Amino acid sequence: MVKEKIREIKVKPLTYFGSQYSQTTTVTVTDSDVTLDFIYIHPNESVKEAQVISRVTLPKNVAIELANAINETTKKHEKKSIKQN
């Protein structure tokens, strides 16, 4: 088994093409990948519409790594917040 070499990727802040607030996300899983649909729900109650503002499809193993990274980052943030209060 060949161990993959981990690359360090530096992300420049504020270098995005566009941005829109998403209130919810749907997740669709197939045998090979995971698709995340980021959804914006119109705040006007008379409008009963929502729209997908971004769709990201990832290989299943990458999606699992992303979920783990989100959980770990959230836990670290919560511990840091508790210590500061």
Secondary structure as GFF3:
##gff-version 3
##sequence-region A 1 85
A	DSSP	beta_strand	24	29	.	.	.	ID=ss1
A	DSSP	beta_strand	33	41	.	.	.	ID=ss2
A	DSSP	beta_strand	50	59	.	.	.	ID=ss3
A	DSSP	alpha_helix	60	84	.	.	.	ID=ss4
###
